[in-house]
Amino acid sequence: MNELADYLREALGDRLIEARLRFDELTLIVPPAEIAGVTTMLRDDPQTQFVNLVDICGVDYPERAERFEVVYHLLSPRQNQRIRIKLATGEDDPVPSICDVFPGADWFEREAYDLYGILFTGHPDLRRILTDYGFEGHPLRKDFPLTGFVEVHYDEVLKRVVYEPVELRQEFRNFDFLSPWEGPEYVLPGDEKSN
């Protein structure tokens, strides 16, 4: 993997922000504008031959200015190697689609759009696929509310799908995570480290 990392640093040049090797896994950090060119090079280069797109997923870091990371996993069956490519993007900053490079990216990009709200430019059909019609928000964002406002179920009497306000069968519990056993009034050795 060190040889591959060195080769990619040289071959990608300015298109690569960082190549890091951790836990015997190579991760490339690239600018969003370069993702199509980098994946094309990794697919077509005889030294790499990453011809299989395994997955595209999103990661949400709401405290960052560029809130989302888009993570691409590629496989080279001929080289028997895997690689990860990451890029950072903001909530309103679109990422170029790689559907022209890997047609299988279609579903993964739509999934990232639906669940995180990550926008992809040049995608042939960017619309929701996993959430219900009229669903508001993106459910895998860390700031998404724990309960929605509408629930859906099929009503046997009416013979149709019914939308109703959410009815919680049980109140949410607030856990204080304190020990149910009363402890001593003095500080035990080691407790000062927990603060």
Accessible surface in RSA format (square Angstrom, percent):
REM  Atomic radii and reference values for relative SASA: ProtOr
REM  Chains: A
REM  Algorithm: Lee & Richards
REM  Probe-radius: 1.40
REM  Slices: 20
REM RES _ NUM      All-atoms   Total-Side   Main-Chain    Non-polar    All polar
REM                ABS   REL    ABS   REL    ABS   REL    ABS   REL    ABS   REL
RES MET A   1    67.87  35.1  33.37  22.1  34.50  82.1  33.27  28.3  34.59  45.8
RES ASN A   2    99.55  68.7  96.95  93.7   2.60   6.3  27.50  66.2  72.05  69.6
RES GLU A   3   149.95  86.1 142.91 108.1   7.04  16.8  59.23 114.6  90.73  74.1
RES LEU A   4    15.35   8.5   9.85   7.0   5.51  13.8  13.74   9.7   1.61   4.3
RES ALA A   5     2.60   2.4   2.60   4.0   0.00   0.0   2.60   3.7   0.00   0.0
RES ASP A   6    85.25  59.7  78.62  78.2   6.64  15.7  29.31  69.0  55.94  55.8
RES TYR A   7    75.36  35.2  69.07  39.3   6.28  16.4  61.65  46.3  13.71  16.9
RES LEU A   8     0.00   0.0   0.00   0.0   0.00   0.0   0.00   0.0   0.00   0.0
RES ARG A   9   107.38  45.1  97.10  49.5  10.28  24.5  50.41  68.9  56.97  34.5
RES GLU A  10   152.49  87.5 125.58  95.0  26.91  64.1  48.83  94.4 103.66  84.6
RES ALA A  11    41.95  38.6  11.20  17.3  30.75  69.9  21.03  29.6  20.92  55.4
RES LEU A  12     5.27   2.9   0.00   0.0   5.27  13.3   0.36   0.3   4.91  13.2
RES GLY A  13    38.69  47.7   0.00   N/A  38.69  47.7  29.89  82.0   8.80  19.7
RES ASP A  14   146.41 102.6 118.34 117.8  28.07  66.4  42.03  98.9 104.37 104.1
RES ARG A  15    71.47  30.0  70.73  36.1   0.74   1.8  27.63  37.8  43.84  26.6
RES LEU A  16    22.55  12.6   6.29   4.5  16.26  40.9   6.31   4.4  16.24  43.7
RES ILE A  17   113.30  64.5  80.77  60.2  32.53  78.4  86.25  62.1  27.05  73.4
RES GLU A  18    73.10  42.0  66.80  50.5   6.30  15.0  28.88  55.9  44.22  36.1
RES ALA A  19     8.78   8.1   0.00   0.0   8.78  20.0   0.00   0.0   8.78  23.3
RES ARG A  20    64.45  27.1  60.93  31.1   3.52   8.4  16.28  22.2  48.17  29.2
RES LEU A  21    59.12  32.9  30.83  22.1  28.29  71.1  30.83  21.7  28.29  76.1
RES ARG A  22   140.74  59.1 132.74  67.7   8.00  19.0  49.60  67.8  91.14  55.2
RES PHE A  23   189.63  94.9 155.89  96.6  33.75  87.8 169.23 102.6  20.40  58.4
RES ASP A  24   123.65  86.6 109.64 109.1  14.01  33.1  27.61  65.0  96.04  95.8
RES GLU A  25    82.58  47.4  80.71  61.1   1.88   4.5  25.90  50.1  56.69  46.3
RES LEU A  26     1.42   0.8   0.10   0.1   1.32   3.3   0.10   0.1   1.32   3.6
RES THR A  27     7.99   5.7   7.99   8.1   0.00   0.0   1.14   1.5   6.85  10.4
RES LEU A  28     0.00   0.0   0.00   0.0   0.00   0.0   0.00   0.0   0.00   0.0
RES ILE A  29    28.93  16.5  28.93  21.6   0.00   0.0  28.93  20.8   0.00   0.0
RES VAL A  30     1.26   0.8   0.00   0.0   1.26   3.0   0.00   0.0   1.26   3.4
RES PRO A  31    38.06  27.7  37.29  34.0   0.77   2.8  38.06  31.4   0.00   0.0
RES PRO A  32    39.31  28.6  39.31  35.8   0.00   0.0  39.31  32.5   0.00   0.0
RES ALA A  33    82.40  75.8  57.59  88.9  24.81  56.4  60.18  84.7  22.22  58.9
RES GLU A  34    53.94  31.0  53.93  40.8   0.00   0.0   2.96   5.7  50.97  41.6
RES ILE A  35     0.00   0.0   0.00   0.0   0.00   0.0   0.00   0.0   0.00   0.0
RES ALA A  36    33.65  30.9  33.64  51.9   0.01   0.0  33.65  47.4   0.00   0.0
RES GLY A  37    28.97  35.7   0.00   N/A  28.97  35.7  23.30  63.9   5.66  12.7
RES VAL A  38     0.00   0.0   0.00   0.0   0.00   0.0   0.00   0.0   0.00   0.0
RES THR A  39     0.00   0.0   0.00   0.0   0.00   0.0   0.00   0.0   0.00   0.0
RES THR A  40    45.48  32.3  45.48  46.1   0.00   0.0  38.07  51.1   7.42  11.2
RES MET A  41    28.18  14.6  20.88  13.8   7.31  17.4  27.90  23.7   0.29   0.4
RES LEU A  42     0.00   0.0   0.00   0.0   0.00   0.0   0.00   0.0   0.00   0.0
RES ARG A  43    69.55  29.2  64.62  32.9   4.92  11.7  20.52  28.1  49.02  29.7
RES ASP A  44    84.28  59.0  57.74  57.5  26.55  62.8  33.61  79.1  50.68  50.5
RES ASP A  45    24.14  16.9  18.14  18.1   5.99  14.2   7.36  17.3  16.78  16.7
RES PRO A  46   101.96  74.3  91.47  83.4  10.49  38.1  94.01  77.6   7.95  49.4
RES GLN A  47   113.26  63.3 100.77  73.6  12.49  29.7  12.68  27.0 100.58  76.3
RES THR A  48     0.00   0.0   0.00   0.0   0.00   0.0   0.00   0.0   0.00   0.0
RES GLN A  49    44.98  25.2  44.77  32.7   0.21   0.5  13.11  27.9  31.87  24.2
RES PHE A  50     0.00   0.0   0.00   0.0   0.00   0.0   0.00   0.0   0.00   0.0
RES VAL A  51    77.10  50.7  60.17  54.5  16.93  40.8  60.17  52.3  16.93  45.9
RES ASN A  52    62.39  43.0  58.08  56.1   4.30  10.4  10.18  24.5  52.21  50.5
RES LEU A  53    28.79  16.0   4.36   3.1  24.43  61.4   4.36   3.1  24.43  65.8
RES VAL A  54    63.19  41.6  45.48  41.2  17.71  42.7  50.57  43.9  12.62  34.2
RES ASP A  55    43.64  30.6  43.64  43.4   0.00   0.0  12.00  28.2  31.64  31.6
RES ILE A  56     2.45   1.4   0.00   0.0   2.45   5.9   0.00   0.0   2.45   6.6
RES CYS A  57    43.08  32.6  39.17  43.7   3.91   9.2  26.50  67.2  16.58  17.9
RES GLY A  58     7.10   8.8   0.00   N/A   7.10   8.8   0.00   0.0   7.10  15.9
RES VAL A  59    44.71  29.4  43.09  39.0   1.61   3.9  44.71  38.8   0.00   0.0
RES ASP A  60     3.22   2.3   0.92   0.9   2.30   5.4   0.92   2.2   2.30   2.3
RES TYR A  61    60.21  28.1  60.00  34.1   0.21   0.6  30.35  22.8  29.86  36.8
RES PRO A  62    59.08  43.1  35.79  32.6  23.29  84.7  36.07  29.8  23.01 143.0
RES GLU A  63   140.34  80.6  99.63  75.4  40.71  96.9  73.52 142.2  66.82  54.6
RES ARG A  64   104.87  44.0  90.64  46.2  14.23  33.9  38.08  52.0  66.79  40.5
RES ALA A  65   108.39  99.7  65.77 101.5  42.62  97.0  78.27 110.2  30.11  79.8
RES GLU A  66    86.60  49.7  84.44  63.9   2.17   5.2  24.86  48.1  61.75  50.4
RES ARG A  67    21.80   9.2  21.80  11.1   0.00   0.0   8.68  11.9  13.12   7.9
RES PHE A  68     0.22   0.1   0.16   0.1   0.06   0.2   0.22   0.1   0.00   0.0
RES GLU A  69    22.20  12.7  22.20  16.8   0.00   0.0   1.09   2.1  21.10  17.2
RES VAL A  70     0.00   0.0   0.00   0.0   0.00   0.0   0.00   0.0   0.00   0.0
RES VAL A  71     7.95   5.2   7.95   7.2   0.00   0.0   7.95   6.9   0.00   0.0
RES TYR A  72     0.00   0.0   0.00   0.0   0.00   0.0   0.00   0.0   0.00   0.0
RES HIS A  73    49.39  27.0  49.39  34.3   0.00   0.0  38.43  39.6  10.95  12.7
RES LEU A  74     0.51   0.3   0.00   0.0   0.51   1.3   0.00   0.0   0.51   1.4
RES LEU A  75    38.44  21.4  38.44  27.5   0.00   0.0  38.44  27.0   0.00   0.0
RES SER A  76     0.00   0.0   0.00   0.0   0.00   0.0   0.00   0.0   0.00   0.0
RES PRO A  77    74.79  54.5  50.37  45.9  24.42  88.8  56.53  46.7  18.27 113.5
RES ARG A  78   190.25  79.9 154.83  78.9  35.42  84.3  48.04  65.7 142.21  86.2
RES GLN A  79    68.76  38.5  50.02  36.6  18.74  44.6   4.31   9.2  64.45  48.9
RES ASN A  80   131.25  90.5 112.42 108.6  18.83  45.4  24.18  58.2 107.07 103.5
RES GLN A  81    48.14  26.9  42.98  31.4   5.16  12.3  13.30  28.3  34.84  26.4
RES ARG A  82   145.95  61.3 140.36  71.5   5.60  13.3  60.72  83.0  85.24  51.7
RES ILE A  83     4.95   2.8   0.00   0.0   4.95  11.9   3.86   2.8   1.10   3.0
RES ARG A  84    59.56  25.0  59.18  30.2   0.38   0.9   7.07   9.7  52.49  31.8
RES ILE A  85     0.00   0.0   0.00   0.0   0.00   0.0   0.00   0.0   0.00   0.0
RES LYS A  86    45.77  22.3  45.77  28.1   0.00   0.0   7.32   6.6  38.45  41.0
RES LEU A  87     1.38   0.8   0.00   0.0   1.38   3.5   1.38   1.0   0.00   0.0
RES ALA A  88    31.70  29.1  26.68  41.2   5.02  11.4  26.68  37.6   5.02  13.3
RES THR A  89     2.51   1.8   0.91   0.9   1.60   3.8   1.85   2.5   0.65   1.0
RES GLY A  90     6.78   8.4   0.00   N/A   6.78   8.4   4.65  12.8   2.13   4.8
RES GLU A  91    76.31  43.8  67.24  50.9   9.06  21.6  17.66  34.2  58.65  47.9
RES ASP A  92   120.05  84.1 103.27 102.8  16.78  39.7  32.00  75.3  88.04  87.8
RES ASP A  93    75.76  53.1  74.49  74.1   1.27   3.0  19.69  46.3  56.07  55.9
RES PRO A  94    62.42  45.5  48.98  44.7  13.43  48.8  48.98  40.4  13.43  83.5
RES VAL A  95     0.00   0.0   0.00   0.0   0.00   0.0   0.00   0.0   0.00   0.0
RES PRO A  96    37.97  27.7  37.81  34.5   0.15   0.6  37.97  31.3   0.00   0.0
RES SER A  97    17.08  14.4   3.36   4.5  13.72  31.6   3.36   7.2  13.72  19.2
RES ILE A  98     0.16   0.1   0.00   0.0   0.16   0.4   0.16   0.1   0.00   0.0
RES CYS A  99    15.25  11.5   8.64   9.6   6.60  15.5   8.67  22.0   6.58   7.1
RES ASP A 100   141.08  98.8 110.09 109.6  30.99  73.3  36.92  86.9 104.16 103.9
RES VAL A 101    15.05   9.9   9.73   8.8   5.32  12.8  10.62   9.2   4.43  12.0
RES PHE A 102    12.42   6.2  12.22   7.6   0.20   0.5  12.42   7.5   0.00   0.0
RES PRO A 103   106.63  77.7  96.45  87.9  10.18  37.0  98.84  81.6   7.78  48.4
RES GLY A 104    49.42  60.9   0.00   N/A  49.42  60.9  39.48 108.4   9.94  22.3
RES ALA A 105     0.00   0.0   0.00   0.0   0.00   0.0   0.00   0.0   0.00   0.0
RES ASP A 106    47.59  33.3  47.59  47.4   0.00   0.0  12.65  29.8  34.94  34.9
RES TRP A 107   128.25  51.5 126.34  61.2   1.91   4.5 115.16  61.4  13.09  21.2
RES PHE A 108    47.05  23.5  46.45  28.8   0.60   1.6  46.45  28.2   0.60   1.7
RES GLU A 109     0.00   0.0   0.00   0.0   0.00   0.0   0.00   0.0   0.00   0.0
RES ARG A 110    28.48  12.0  28.48  14.5   0.00   0.0   0.25   0.3  28.24  17.1
RES GLU A 111    48.84  28.0  48.81  36.9   0.03   0.1   8.12  15.7  40.72  33.2
RES ALA A 112     4.41   4.1   0.50   0.8   3.91   8.9   3.94   5.6   0.47   1.3
RES TYR A 113    48.68  22.7  48.68  27.7   0.00   0.0   7.97   6.0  40.71  50.2
RES ASP A 114     0.00   0.0   0.00   0.0   0.00   0.0   0.00   0.0   0.00   0.0
RES LEU A 115    28.44  15.8  28.44  20.3   0.00   0.0  28.44  20.0   0.00   0.0
RES TYR A 116    31.90  14.9  31.90  18.1   0.00   0.0   8.35   6.3  23.55  29.0
RES GLY A 117     5.16   6.4   0.00   N/A   5.16   6.4   1.11   3.0   4.05   9.1
RES ILE A 118     2.29   1.3   0.26   0.2   2.02   4.9   2.29   1.6   0.00   0.0
RES LEU A 119    65.33  36.4  64.08  45.8   1.25   3.1  64.08  45.0   1.25   3.4
RES PHE A 120     8.03   4.0   0.00   0.0   8.03  20.9   0.30   0.2   7.73  22.1
RES THR A 121    69.51  49.4  61.53  62.4   7.98  19.0  54.50  73.2  15.01  22.7
RES GLY A 122    74.05  91.3   0.00   N/A  74.05  91.3  42.35 116.2  31.70  71.0
RES HIS A 123    21.72  11.9   0.32   0.2  21.40  54.7   0.32   0.3  21.40  24.9
RES PRO A 124    99.96  72.9  57.11  52.1  42.85 155.8  69.95  57.7  30.02 186.5
RES ASP A 125    53.58  37.5  48.75  48.5   4.83  11.4  23.90  56.2  29.68  29.6
RES LEU A 126    51.72  28.8  23.35  16.7  28.37  71.3  23.35  16.4  28.37  76.4
RES ARG A 127   138.16  58.0 135.28  69.0   2.88   6.9  51.30  70.1  86.86  52.6
RES ARG A 128    67.07  28.2  50.58  25.8  16.49  39.3  29.86  40.8  37.22  22.6
RES ILE A 129    40.32  22.9   7.46   5.6  32.86  79.2  14.21  10.2  26.10  70.8
RES LEU A 130    89.52  49.9  55.17  39.5  34.35  86.4  58.03  40.8  31.49  84.7
RES THR A 131    29.67  21.1   7.61   7.7  22.06  52.6  13.15  17.7  16.51  25.0
RES ASP A 132    56.36  39.5  43.98  43.8  12.38  29.3  32.64  76.8  23.71  23.6
RES TYR A 133   199.12  93.0 183.66 104.5  15.46  40.2 141.56 106.4  57.56  71.0
RES GLY A 134    74.41  91.8   0.00   N/A  74.41  91.8  44.39 121.8  30.03  67.2
RES PHE A 135    70.63  35.3  53.36  33.1  17.27  44.9  60.38  36.6  10.25  29.3
RES GLU A 136   151.53  87.0 133.72 101.2  17.81  42.4  51.71 100.0  99.82  81.5
RES GLY A 137    33.95  41.9   0.00   N/A  33.95  41.9  24.97  68.5   8.98  20.1
RES HIS A 138    32.18  17.6  30.07  20.9   2.11   5.4   8.64   8.9  23.53  27.4
RES PRO A 139    40.68  29.6  26.54  24.2  14.14  51.4  26.54  21.9  14.14  87.9
RES LEU A 140    90.06  50.2  76.81  55.0  13.25  33.3  78.86  55.4  11.20  30.1
RES ARG A 141    36.09  15.2  30.05  15.3   6.04  14.4   5.31   7.3  30.78  18.7
RES LYS A 142   140.42  68.5 104.41  64.1  36.02  85.8  77.96  70.2  62.46  66.5
RES ASP A 143    92.83  65.0  62.51  62.2  30.32  71.7  41.12  96.8  51.71  51.6
RES PHE A 144    55.49  27.8  38.83  24.0  16.66  43.4  41.60  25.2  13.89  39.8
RES PRO A 145    67.97  49.5  53.52  48.8  14.45  52.5  65.16  53.8   2.81  17.5
RES LEU A 146   164.67  91.7 128.87  92.2  35.80  90.0 131.52  92.4  33.15  89.2
RES THR A 147    46.26  32.9  37.77  38.3   8.49  20.2  19.02  25.5  27.24  41.2
RES GLY A 148    36.39  44.9   0.00   N/A  36.39  44.9  21.12  58.0  15.27  34.2
RES PHE A 149   166.42  83.3 154.46  95.7  11.96  31.1 157.28  95.4   9.14  26.2
RES VAL A 150    87.95  57.9  65.67  59.5  22.27  53.7  65.67  57.1  22.27  60.4
RES GLU A 151    58.21  33.4  53.68  40.6   4.53  10.8  25.64  49.6  32.58  26.6
RES VAL A 152    69.43  45.7  40.80  36.9  28.63  69.0  40.80  35.4  28.63  77.7
RES HIS A 153    77.15  42.2  68.52  47.6   8.63  22.1  65.34  67.3  11.81  13.7
RES TYR A 154   114.82  53.6  91.66  52.1  23.17  60.3  72.22  54.3  42.60  52.5
RES ASP A 155    32.88  23.0  30.42  30.3   2.46   5.8   4.53  10.7  28.34  28.3
RES GLU A 156   111.36  63.9 105.57  79.9   5.79  13.8  58.55 113.3  52.81  43.1
RES VAL A 157   134.82  88.7 108.43  98.2  26.39  63.6 115.14 100.0  19.68  53.4
RES LEU A 158    93.83  52.3  73.06  52.3  20.77  52.2  76.72  53.9  17.11  46.1
RES LYS A 159   134.95  65.8 114.50  70.3  20.45  48.7  82.06  73.9  52.89  56.3
RES ARG A 160   136.52  57.3 131.73  67.2   4.78  11.4  55.06  75.2  81.46  49.4
RES VAL A 161    73.11  48.1  64.00  57.9   9.11  22.0  64.00  55.6   9.11  24.7
RES VAL A 162    16.10  10.6  15.82  14.3   0.28   0.7  16.10  14.0   0.00   0.0
RES TYR A 163   114.71  53.6  89.30  50.8  25.41  66.1  74.99  56.4  39.71  49.0
RES GLU A 164    68.25  39.2  66.48  50.3   1.77   4.2  18.53  35.8  49.72  40.6
RES PRO A 165   107.89  78.6 101.48  92.5   6.41  23.3 102.43  84.6   5.47  34.0
RES VAL A 166    48.07  31.6  22.63  20.5  25.44  61.3  22.63  19.7  25.44  69.0
RES GLU A 167   113.06  64.9 102.43  77.5  10.62  25.3  34.92  67.5  78.14  63.8
RES LEU A 168    83.86  46.7  58.69  42.0  25.17  63.3  59.99  42.1  23.87  64.2
RES ARG A 169   196.93  82.7 155.79  79.4  41.14  98.0  84.23 115.1 112.70  68.3
RES GLN A 170   107.21  59.9  90.17  65.9  17.04  40.6  46.36  98.7  60.85  46.2
RES GLU A 171   141.45  81.2 134.21 101.5   7.25  17.3  61.05 118.1  80.40  65.6
RES PHE A 172   124.50  62.3 103.19  63.9  21.30  55.4 106.05  64.3  18.45  52.8
RES ARG A 173   155.52  65.3 132.15  67.4  23.37  55.6  42.11  57.5 113.41  68.7
RES ASN A 174   151.28 104.3 118.14 114.2  33.14  79.8  35.05  84.4 116.22 112.3
RES PHE A 175   133.79  66.9 110.42  68.4  23.37  60.8 112.91  68.5  20.88  59.8
RES ASP A 176   106.26  74.4  81.79  81.4  24.46  57.8  40.02  94.2  66.24  66.1
RES PHE A 177   181.07  90.6 142.52  88.3  38.56 100.3 154.00  93.4  27.07  77.5
RES LEU A 178   136.12  75.8 119.53  85.5  16.58  41.7 121.20  85.1  14.91  40.1
RES SER A 179    73.08  61.8  45.94  61.3  27.13  62.5  45.20  96.3  27.87  39.1
RES PRO A 180   109.06  79.5  73.57  67.1  35.49 129.0  85.75  70.8  23.32 144.9
RES TRP A 181   197.49  79.3 187.88  90.9   9.61  22.6 161.26  86.0  36.23  58.8
RES GLU A 182   168.48  96.7 137.04 103.7  31.44  74.8  64.80 125.3 103.68  84.6
RES GLY A 183    50.86  62.7   0.00   N/A  50.86  62.7  26.96  74.0  23.90  53.5
RES PRO A 184    66.58  48.5  37.66  34.3  28.92 105.1  48.94  40.4  17.64 109.6
RES GLU A 185   179.07 102.8 143.87 108.8  35.20  83.8  70.26 135.9 108.81  88.8
RES TYR A 186   150.79  70.4 135.85  77.3  14.94  38.9 107.03  80.4  43.76  53.9
RES VAL A 187   108.83  71.6  84.98  76.9  23.86  57.5  88.28  76.7  20.55  55.7
RES LEU A 188    77.71  43.3  77.46  55.4   0.25   0.6  77.53  54.4   0.19   0.5
RES PRO A 189   131.01  95.5 100.06  91.2  30.95 112.5 109.42  90.3  21.59 134.2
RES GLY A 190    34.70  42.8   0.00   N/A  34.70  42.8  21.89  60.1  12.81  28.7
RES ASP A 191    68.75  48.2  65.22  64.9   3.53   8.3  15.47  36.4  53.28  53.1
RES GLU A 192   102.84  59.0  87.06  65.9  15.78  37.6  59.66 115.4  43.18  35.3
RES LYS A 193   172.04  83.9 138.05  84.7  33.99  80.9  90.97  81.9  81.07  86.4
RES SER A 194    97.94  82.8  56.27  75.1  41.67  96.0  53.35 113.6  44.59  62.5
RES ASN A 195   167.12 115.3 103.82 100.3  63.31 152.4  46.15 111.1 120.97 116.9
END  Absolute sums over single chains surface
CHAIN  1 A    13234.9      10555.2       2679.7       7316.3       5918.6
END  Absolute sums over all chains
TOTAL         13234.9      10555.2       2679.7       7316.3       5918.6
